[in-house]
Amino acid sequence: MHGAVIGRYERDEVKPSIEVAAAIADALEVSLDYLVGNTDLLLEKNVVNKIIDIQKLGQEDKAHVFAMLDAFLQSHKAKKVFAS
């Protein structure tokens, strides 16, 4: 992609196609929602990939993953409370 085209995107002179916007988001390793300003939550690509992998699991396996995650997060929050 040429710098002049990117400059036109940045100045809102033209809008990229959805395919181009998706490619830009992928290159920047951000979500398309983040790129277009629909969210200020910046998700790391490796986190998103793990979520996708979890979604592919069966219900029972998902329940186990979420139980472990919930226990870890609860422990982490408790440590932060006791540390302050």
N, C-alpha and C positions, 0 to 999 in steps of 0.2 A: 504494500500500500504506500502510495506517495505521501510525503509530508504535506503537500498542498491540500490533498483530500482530507487528511486528518484535521488540518487547520480549519477547513470549511465545516467539518463536524463540530469542532470545538466552538466555532463562532455561531453555531446554529443556522448557518446558511443553507445546509442540506441535512437531511436525516439519512443515516445508513439503513440499508435493508435489514430485516430481522436476521438474515443469515450473516451479514457483515457484523452486526451488533453482537451476535452470539460468538463469532470468531474473535472479536475484540475482547469480550468478557473472558473467553477461554484463554486468550494470550495473557491477559492481566491476572488470571486466576481469581476472578471474582464472579459472583452471580450476575445474571442479566438484570435482575431486580436492583442490585447494588449499582450497577453501571448506569442505569437510567434514572436512579434516584428514588426508586419506590421503597427503598429501605436503607437505613444507615447501619444495618447489621452486616458486618463483613465476615463471611464464613470462609474459613480456610479450606482449600480444595481437598486436603486429606481428610478433613472432618466430614465434608459432604460425601466423599467416596465411602467413608465408613457407614454413614447413614444409609446410603444406597444399598450397601451390602447387607445391612441389618434388615432393610425392607424386604429383601429377597428371602429371608429366613422364614421358616414355618412359625406358626403362632407360638408353639411351646418354646422354641429356641429364642424367639423375640422376648418372651416373658422372662427367660433366664437372663438375657443380656440386660434388659431393663431393670431387673431386680439387682443385679450386680452394680449397674450404673447408679441406681437410686441409693444403694448402700454407700457407695464411694462418695457421692455428692453430699449425702447427709453427714458423713464423717468429716469431709472437707469443711463444710459449713460450721460444724461443731468446733473444729480446731480453730477456725477464724474467730469464733465468738469467745472461746476461752483464751485466745492469744491477746485479745484487746482488753 
